[in-house]
Amino acid sequence: MRRLLPAALGLVAALIALWLTAAPGPGLEPDSMSYLGAAESLVRHGTLRVPWNHWAAPDSTSPLSDFPPGFALAIALPRAAGVTPIAAARWVMALSLGLAVAVLAALAVATEGAAAATLAAGLVLATPAVVAVNTIVLSEPLFLAILALTLHQMVAAPERPWRYGALAGIAALVRYAGVSLIAAAGLWAFTRPGDWRARAGRALRAGLPGVLLQAAWVARTDLLGGDAPHTSFDFYGGLWGTIRRGLGTVSAWLVPTPAPGPVRSAVAAVLVAAIALVVWRAVRPPGRPPHPILGAIATIAACYVAVLLYAREMVGEGIEFDDRILAPLFTLGAVAVAVSVVISWRGWGRIGRLSVAASVAGWLVLAVRVDAAAVRSLREGGYGYEGDDWQRTDFAAWIRGASGGRRYQLFTNDPAAAYFLSGRPSRLLPTTLDPDSVRALADTMRRRHGALLGFESNFDPVAPPESLAARLGLKRAIRFDYGAAWVP
């Protein structure tokens, strides 16, 4: 049971992920361009480069730096075997979710048996945020898998800090927020029993692999002229507004229903109190020592929250505590609740058991309803750049055609849209309409035989494409719902 049940639950999770990403999915976002483009670059040219650059750059591609390389490296493995880029990402995501659920279930079954494993897997798979990040080409599924492996080793092998320290370092190469796992590994190793010398030695062995891996990646990025986000700092305001919106995201997780805001917030507050009582009872179970799983979960969660707050205040004001960025916390929370419920179950009376069972069942029903609505929306026409309203248009046919966009090098305000429509790299437009910049852009586009693509959404803040087209004397070639193309 300890081996078969986690494997079976992991297989179910992988099959669910494959179903979620079936045609017309998986969805595509701007971040997806970096992952897929870097994987394709690695397979074709042996370098990690993304398919866009600034308008004046000599090369239309640039070094991968906005995101760490882990997910792109994983996609490159099946891509090198001949699998298409989208299919390669889909298989990596499915295997990652399957591994994450299998490892978490193995940890739960070793802690409290089959009931805890099954409940943990069910709560994780029903979590709307987890479903959401498994329908789009994003690095979160792979990060969740390595997060699960790190947690497993922290609990199962606390005397082997290099193991969970190395896994934490790999997690930080999948998502920059994974540096929180490096901190958690070091803190966990330090707080294990022993004198201060033993604690310091363990913490060093736990933290060193991640520090070295991050240093190597930062050095590579700096050498190639990139800019890793966590190496440039500023001080941004408005943190409380971001926290308030993040609390709304947490409320939507606890009460997955479109109920009015105050009602949902009140119910969420009651649930937080109830969960806190259940977890507290599980931390100090009567007549038995506390199990380290809840302590390890709390350590990782605290470090993750600290890194999020630091990143929002010092790295980027555009960081939002949305479903995507909080999905790891929700996953950890699901496991903590599952284990706590099973640990505390024996000490409850009939009414307590019925109340908890009804609450868990009700949450699962509401969450699955939210998931079903999201999947229906995805099935209707795809998500993001993969949607039919992008891919099945005259504009898409023009940009791919030999008599249309293929004749030109592409200059645009949204390189991700250009890449997913054409399969080719593009250059980002200038940020200003000052005459010198416009003249320099005109010379560059003339020299490179460029076309200007303008979309509703900006990849980065740039000058309005319509205004640039007018100043450059370009004529409009074609328009669709989300943008237009101008040519000489």
Phi, psi and omega per residue, in radians:
M1 nan -0.675 -3.104
R2 -1.133 -0.422 -3.140
R3 -1.772 -0.743 -3.024
L4 -1.253 -0.726 -3.081
L5 -1.115 -0.874 3.089
P6 -1.033 -0.688 3.131
A7 -1.112 -0.731 3.134
A8 -1.137 -0.749 3.124
L9 -1.146 -0.660 3.079
G10 -1.120 -0.698 3.103
L11 -1.106 -0.734 3.096
V12 -1.058 -0.759 -3.137
A13 -1.099 -0.740 3.133
A14 -1.111 -0.715 3.118
L15 -1.140 -0.676 3.084
I16 -1.080 -0.748 3.134
A17 -1.107 -0.700 3.091
L18 -1.105 -0.674 3.116
W19 -1.181 -0.722 -3.139
L20 -1.094 -0.572 -3.062
T21 -1.730 0.167 3.106
A22 -1.149 2.818 -3.121
A23 -0.896 2.392 0.171
P24 -1.516 0.254 3.115
G25 -1.539 -3.046 -0.105
P26 -1.288 2.757 -3.133
G27 -1.213 2.801 -3.104
L28 -2.235 2.290 3.080
E29 -2.127 3.017 3.097
P30 -0.948 -0.680 3.118
D31 -1.069 -0.572 -3.115
S32 -1.046 -0.567 3.120
M33 -1.033 -0.739 -3.108
S34 -1.143 -0.766 -3.123
Y35 -1.138 -0.894 -3.088
L36 -1.210 -0.729 -3.129
G37 -1.140 -0.723 3.130
A38 -1.167 -0.678 3.095
A39 -1.098 -0.762 3.121
E40 -1.119 -0.709 3.114
S41 -1.097 -0.703 -3.141
L42 -1.126 -0.741 -3.132
V43 -1.184 -0.731 -3.049
R44 -1.443 -0.659 -2.980
H45 -2.188 -0.096 3.127
G46 1.346 0.252 3.140
T47 -2.288 2.635 3.103
L48 -1.636 1.644 3.134
R49 -2.258 2.592 -3.136
V50 -1.789 2.650 -2.976
P51 -1.472 0.922 2.998
W52 -2.843 2.780 3.062
N53 -2.725 3.035 3.109
H54 -1.314 2.730 -2.917
W55 -1.039 -0.572 -3.083
A56 -1.572 -0.068 -3.079
A57 -1.228 2.555 3.128
P58 -1.215 -0.453 -3.120
D59 -1.906 2.501 3.129
S60 -1.479 -0.030 3.045
T61 -2.069 2.837 -3.115
S62 -2.454 2.787 -3.116
P63 -1.124 2.462 3.023
L64 -1.095 2.155 3.114
S65 -2.595 -0.543 3.136
D66 -1.095 -0.435 3.125
F67 -2.284 2.586 3.073
P68 -1.238 2.948 -2.910
P69 -1.538 -0.124 -2.944
G70 -0.996 -0.848 -3.089
F71 -1.181 -0.704 3.104
A72 -1.096 -0.715 3.097
L73 -1.079 -0.712 3.133
A74 -1.143 -0.719 3.113
I75 -1.138 -0.600 -3.090
A76 -1.126 -0.452 -3.108
L77 -1.124 -1.003 3.075
P78 -1.187 -0.493 3.104
R79 -1.105 -0.688 3.117
A80 -1.136 -0.412 3.109
A81 -1.483 0.041 3.075
G82 1.812 0.005 3.115
V83 -1.318 2.478 3.122
T84 -1.098 2.709 -3.083
P85 -0.981 -0.809 -3.121
I86 -1.120 -0.767 3.127
A87 -1.124 -0.651 3.110
A88 -1.084 -0.798 3.100
A89 -1.086 -0.684 -3.125
R90 -1.095 -0.749 3.135
W91 -1.185 -0.692 3.100
V92 -1.081 -0.760 -3.134
M93 -1.123 -0.757 -3.125
A94 -1.134 -0.797 3.124
L95 -1.127 -0.619 -3.139
S96 -1.149 -0.813 3.119
L97 -1.114 -0.723 3.102
G98 -1.047 -0.762 3.126
L99 -1.141 -0.756 -3.129
A100 -1.034 -0.847 -3.114
V101 -1.159 -0.718 3.141
A102 -1.084 -0.765 -3.116
V103 -1.190 -0.771 3.104
L104 -1.107 -0.677 3.092
A105 -1.159 -0.691 3.103
A106 -1.087 -0.701 3.107
L107 -1.149 -0.732 -3.131
A108 -1.203 -0.703 -3.118
V109 -1.202 -0.578 3.076
A110 -1.246 -0.443 -3.111
T111 -1.465 -0.922 -3.010
E112 -2.374 0.164 3.034
G113 1.685 -3.008 -3.003
A114 -1.114 -0.627 -3.112
A115 -1.094 -0.761 3.134
A116 -1.139 -0.717 -3.134
A117 -1.112 -0.802 -3.116
T118 -1.140 -0.755 3.139
L119 -1.150 -0.732 3.125
A120 -1.065 -0.800 3.135
A121 -1.092 -0.737 -3.137
G122 -1.117 -0.755 3.142
L123 -1.159 -0.694 3.133
V124 -1.142 -0.829 -3.067
L125 -1.202 -0.446 3.134
A126 -1.507 -0.256 -3.098
T127 -1.069 2.084 -3.091
P128 -0.974 -0.631 3.137
A129 -1.134 -0.669 3.109
V130 -1.167 -0.736 3.084
V131 -1.071 -0.756 -3.087
A132 -1.069 -0.809 -3.090
V133 -1.295 -0.177 3.083
N134 -1.724 0.164 3.042
T135 -1.910 -0.067 -3.077
I136 -2.223 2.581 3.119
V137 -1.273 1.603 3.140
L138 -2.390 2.853 -3.073
S139 -1.448 -0.113 -3.056
E140 -1.022 -0.762 3.135
P141 -1.009 -0.766 3.106
L142 -1.144 -0.685 3.108
F143 -1.096 -0.716 3.123
L144 -1.094 -0.638 3.115
A145 -1.113 -0.791 -3.117
I146 -1.271 -0.577 3.023
L147 -1.025 -0.783 3.131
A148 -1.098 -0.737 3.119
L149 -1.122 -0.708 3.119
T150 -1.096 -0.824 3.112
L151 -1.039 -0.759 -3.130
H152 -1.027 -0.791 -3.107
Q153 -1.270 -0.555 3.061
M154 -1.077 -0.661 -3.114
V155 -1.469 -0.778 -3.024
A156 -1.406 -0.518 -3.071
A157 -2.384 1.070 -3.111
P158 -1.123 -0.349 3.123
E159 -1.470 0.029 3.109
R160 -2.056 1.207 -3.038
P161 -1.088 -0.499 -3.138
W162 -1.137 -0.492 -3.140
R163 -1.160 -1.035 -3.104
Y164 -1.271 -0.394 3.037
G165 -1.171 -0.719 3.106
A166 -1.151 -0.720 3.105
L167 -1.111 -0.700 3.098
A168 -1.083 -0.682 3.092
G169 -1.106 -0.683 3.095
I170 -1.152 -0.686 3.114
A171 -1.027 -0.666 3.131
A172 -1.243 -0.289 3.026
L173 -1.536 -0.027 3.043
V174 -1.771 -0.741 3.053
R175 -2.418 2.406 3.133
Y176 -1.067 -0.528 3.081
A177 -1.118 -0.225 3.098
G178 -1.168 -0.178 3.033
V179 -1.052 -0.366 3.067
S180 -1.101 -0.572 3.111
L181 -1.237 -0.563 3.055
I182 -1.092 -0.797 3.103
A183 -1.103 -0.734 -3.135
A184 -1.122 -0.702 3.126
A185 -1.088 -0.787 3.120
G186 -1.124 -0.723 3.138
L187 -1.161 -0.734 3.133
W188 -1.089 -0.773 3.133
A189 -1.106 -0.684 -3.109
F190 -1.190 -0.587 -3.071
T191 -1.499 -0.005 3.043
R192 -1.237 2.701 -3.066
P193 -1.041 2.607 3.110
G194 2.508 2.972 3.088
D195 -1.323 3.056 -3.000
W196 -1.161 -0.536 3.111
R197 -1.154 -0.780 3.125
A198 -1.123 -0.712 3.131
R199 -1.108 -0.802 -3.129
A200 -1.112 -0.698 3.118
G201 -1.112 -0.747 3.108
R202 -1.116 -0.768 -3.135
A203 -1.072 -0.687 3.117
L204 -1.113 -0.776 -3.140
R205 -1.162 -0.551 3.125
A206 -1.311 -0.672 -3.047
G207 -1.535 -0.451 -3.017
L208 -1.084 -0.765 -3.138
P209 -0.995 -0.772 -3.139
G210 -1.163 -0.714 3.123
V211 -1.088 -0.758 -3.132
L212 -1.148 -0.735 3.127
L213 -1.112 -0.755 3.121
Q214 -1.151 -0.692 3.124
A215 -1.102 -0.703 3.125
A216 -1.125 -0.729 -3.140
W217 -1.177 -0.748 3.130
V218 -1.120 -0.736 3.123
A219 -1.087 -0.747 3.104
R220 -1.071 -0.772 -3.100
T221 -1.127 -0.773 3.117
D222 -1.122 -0.680 -3.122
L223 -1.089 -0.619 -3.113
L224 -1.596 0.031 3.073
G225 1.549 0.233 3.100
G226 -1.505 -3.106 -3.107
D227 -2.437 1.717 3.095
A228 -1.191 2.265 -3.008
P229 -0.990 -0.646 -3.051
H230 -1.486 0.227 3.057
T231 -1.943 0.039 3.056
S232 -2.165 2.335 -2.941
F233 -2.250 2.661 3.038
D234 -2.702 -3.131 3.096
F235 -2.148 2.048 -3.088
Y236 -1.931 2.582 3.065
G237 -1.659 -2.989 3.074
G238 1.316 0.359 -3.093
L239 -1.111 -0.673 -3.076
W240 -1.104 -0.640 3.093
G241 -1.092 -0.690 3.093
T242 -1.151 -0.722 3.112
I243 -1.097 -0.735 -3.134
R244 -1.086 -0.744 3.086
R245 -1.170 -0.599 3.080
G246 -1.127 -0.661 3.082
L247 -1.122 -0.571 3.033
G248 -1.123 -0.665 3.080
T249 -1.113 -0.719 3.108
V250 -1.126 -0.710 3.113
S251 -1.082 -0.702 3.121
A252 -1.167 -0.494 3.058
W253 -1.262 -0.793 -3.114
L254 -1.203 -0.602 -3.137
V255 -2.225 1.447 -3.060
P256 -1.339 1.284 3.134
T257 -2.641 2.578 3.114
P258 -1.384 0.691 3.098
A259 -1.214 2.782 3.110
P260 -0.950 2.597 -3.064
G261 -0.898 -0.952 -3.109
P262 -1.054 -0.657 3.139
V263 -1.146 -0.825 -3.129
R264 -1.110 -0.711 3.131
S265 -1.097 -0.698 -3.142
A266 -1.155 -0.789 3.116
V267 -1.108 -0.698 3.121
A268 -1.081 -0.712 3.126
A269 -1.093 -0.711 3.089
V270 -1.106 -0.725 3.134
L271 -1.145 -0.673 3.097
V272 -1.048 -0.780 3.122
A273 -1.096 -0.750 -3.139
A274 -1.133 -0.760 3.129
I275 -1.119 -0.693 3.125
A276 -1.066 -0.708 3.114
L277 -1.148 -0.734 3.142
V278 -1.119 -0.792 -3.125
V279 -1.160 -0.719 3.131
W280 -1.069 -0.714 3.098
R281 -1.118 -0.640 -3.140
A282 -1.251 -0.538 3.128
V283 -1.147 -0.610 3.127
R284 -2.122 1.170 -3.097
P285 -1.160 2.397 -3.109
P286 -1.088 2.299 3.016
G287 1.332 0.210 3.141
R288 -2.683 2.685 -3.140
P289 -1.253 2.670 3.112
P290 -1.171 2.535 3.105
H291 -1.534 2.450 -3.047
P292 -1.237 -0.176 -3.057
I293 -1.050 -0.710 -3.115
L294 -1.227 -0.600 3.065
G295 -1.152 -0.706 3.117
A296 -1.147 -0.725 3.100
I297 -1.078 -0.776 -3.140
A298 -1.108 -0.662 3.133
T299 -1.115 -0.828 3.136
I300 -1.117 -0.778 -3.105
A301 -1.093 -0.742 -3.133
A302 -1.118 -0.758 3.130
C303 -1.161 -0.649 3.132
Y304 -1.135 -0.778 3.119
V305 -1.100 -0.730 3.129
A306 -1.065 -0.739 3.126
V307 -1.156 -0.694 3.106
L308 -1.074 -0.792 -3.140
L309 -1.116 -0.738 3.109
Y310 -1.099 -0.791 -3.109
A311 -1.086 -0.736 -3.141
R312 -1.153 -0.632 -3.067
E313 -1.466 -0.516 -2.966
M314 -2.072 -0.374 -3.021
V315 -1.867 -0.766 -3.079
G316 -2.770 2.175 3.131
E317 -1.299 -0.241 3.125
G318 -1.451 -0.050 3.134
I319 -1.206 2.216 3.109
E320 -2.066 2.498 3.113
F321 -1.527 1.268 -3.088
D322 -1.735 -3.022 -3.105
D323 -1.012 -0.685 -3.084
R324 -1.112 -0.845 -3.048
I325 -1.346 -0.386 3.134
L326 -1.683 -0.045 -3.127
A327 -0.960 -0.720 3.092
P328 -1.065 -0.678 3.103
L329 -1.142 -0.702 3.122
F330 -1.140 -0.629 3.104
T331 -1.142 -0.820 3.089
L332 -1.076 -0.697 3.123
G333 -1.106 -0.680 3.121
A334 -1.089 -0.746 3.126
V335 -1.162 -0.745 3.139
A336 -1.074 -0.748 3.126
V337 -1.122 -0.790 -3.117
A338 -1.046 -0.851 -3.128
V339 -1.145 -0.719 -3.116
S340 -1.135 -0.718 3.130
V341 -1.071 -0.784 -3.102
V342 -1.211 -0.687 3.101
I343 -1.086 -0.724 -3.046
S344 -1.476 -0.247 -2.997
W345 -0.956 -0.743 -3.041
R346 -1.155 -0.437 -3.091
G347 -1.559 -0.055 -3.131
W348 -1.614 2.669 3.002
G349 -1.452 -3.047 -3.092
R350 -1.053 -0.778 -3.101
I351 -1.161 -0.728 3.121
G352 -1.067 -0.767 3.141
R353 -1.137 -0.734 3.126
L354 -1.117 -0.696 -3.133
S355 -1.122 -0.796 -3.130
V356 -1.162 -0.772 3.140
A357 -1.060 -0.728 3.136
A358 -1.156 -0.681 3.136
S359 -1.135 -0.789 3.138
V360 -1.126 -0.780 -3.136
A361 -1.114 -0.733 3.122
G362 -1.103 -0.730 3.113
W363 -1.095 -0.752 3.139
L364 -1.068 -0.721 3.133
V365 -1.107 -0.816 -3.134
L366 -1.125 -0.740 -3.119
A367 -1.128 -0.741 -3.139
V368 -1.138 -0.600 3.082
R369 -1.113 -0.749 3.085
V370 -1.101 -0.763 3.122
D371 -1.060 -0.766 -3.110
A372 -1.100 -0.709 3.115
A373 -1.115 -0.702 3.133
A374 -1.147 -0.712 3.139
V375 -1.184 -0.686 3.089
R376 -1.053 -0.758 3.116
S377 -1.083 -0.704 3.123
L378 -1.136 -0.719 -3.095
R379 -1.190 -0.424 -3.060
E380 -1.194 -0.412 -3.125
G381 -3.109 0.216 3.135
G382 1.558 3.091 -3.095
Y383 -2.277 2.390 3.068
G384 1.146 -2.496 -3.065
Y385 -1.168 -0.253 3.120
E386 -1.473 -0.156 -3.084
G387 -1.130 2.684 3.135
D388 -1.040 -0.557 -3.123
D389 -1.247 -0.097 2.987
W390 -1.856 -0.883 -2.956
Q391 -1.419 -0.539 -3.076
R392 -1.842 1.101 -3.107
T393 -2.338 2.806 3.053
D394 -1.104 -0.556 3.114
F395 -1.100 -0.788 3.117
A396 -1.079 -0.720 3.120
A397 -1.135 -0.672 3.134
W398 -1.138 -0.798 -3.040
I399 -1.200 -0.394 3.133
R400 -1.631 -0.223 -3.007
G401 -1.413 2.583 3.139
A402 -1.120 -0.499 -3.140
S403 -1.625 0.027 -3.134
G404 -2.073 -2.049 -3.020
G405 -1.156 -0.424 -3.115
R406 -1.150 -0.292 3.119
R407 -1.330 -0.228 -2.960
Y408 -2.112 2.703 2.826
Q409 -1.465 2.567 -2.914
L410 -1.819 2.293 3.046
F411 -2.113 2.272 -2.954
T412 -2.708 2.892 3.003
N413 -1.617 -0.095 -3.139
D414 -2.477 1.504 3.141
P415 -1.060 -0.501 3.120
A416 -1.140 -0.769 3.095
A417 -1.082 -0.756 3.126
A418 -1.080 -0.709 -3.107
Y419 -1.187 -0.793 -3.078
F420 -1.315 -0.321 3.051
L421 -1.550 -0.593 -3.023
S422 -1.947 -0.386 -3.034
G423 1.331 0.229 -3.071
R424 -2.184 2.729 3.085
P425 -1.269 2.890 3.140
S426 -2.574 3.024 3.132
R427 -2.019 2.454 -3.119
L428 -1.419 2.383 -3.103
L429 -1.153 2.808 3.105
P430 -1.194 2.847 -3.083
T431 -1.539 -0.157 -3.006
T432 -2.347 2.761 3.078
L433 -1.800 0.288 -3.127
D434 -1.108 2.576 -3.005
P435 -0.978 -0.652 -3.125
D436 -1.128 -0.751 3.127
S437 -1.142 -0.730 -3.140
V438 -1.102 -0.754 3.114
R439 -1.108 -0.752 3.128
A440 -1.119 -0.683 3.099
L441 -1.136 -0.720 3.129
A442 -1.059 -0.753 3.111
D443 -1.106 -0.741 -3.123
T444 -1.143 -0.779 -3.127
M445 -1.174 -0.636 3.101
R446 -1.140 -0.750 -3.116
R447 -1.172 -0.598 -3.079
R448 -1.744 0.085 -3.108
H449 0.915 1.105 -2.999
G450 -1.701 2.661 2.973
A451 -2.007 2.600 -3.119
L452 -1.839 2.176 3.086
L453 -1.935 2.181 3.117
G454 -2.041 2.243 -3.135
F455 -2.106 2.839 -3.124
E456 -1.078 -0.630 -3.087
S457 -1.774 2.457 3.083
N458 -1.666 2.349 3.031
F459 -1.210 -0.774 3.019
D460 -2.422 2.810 3.099
P461 -1.069 2.135 3.119
V462 -2.438 3.007 3.076
A463 -1.159 2.609 -3.132
P464 -1.035 2.203 -3.121
P465 -1.019 -0.669 -3.118
E466 -1.093 -0.728 3.134
S467 -1.158 -0.700 3.093
L468 -1.110 -0.750 3.140
A469 -1.061 -0.703 3.130
A470 -1.150 -0.754 -3.131
R471 -1.210 -0.497 -3.141
L472 -1.507 -0.104 3.141
G473 1.219 0.557 -3.138
L474 -1.518 2.714 3.084
K475 -1.888 2.530 -3.110
R476 -1.318 2.237 -3.123
A477 -1.620 -0.694 -3.070
I478 -2.854 2.666 3.114
R479 -2.369 2.599 2.964
F480 -2.457 -3.050 -2.969
D481 -0.995 -0.575 -3.023
Y482 -1.877 0.082 -3.126
G483 2.998 -2.967 -3.109
A484 -2.680 2.887 3.083
A485 -2.190 2.431 3.078
W486 -2.134 2.454 -3.103
V487 -2.279 2.858 3.116
P488 -1.053 nan nan
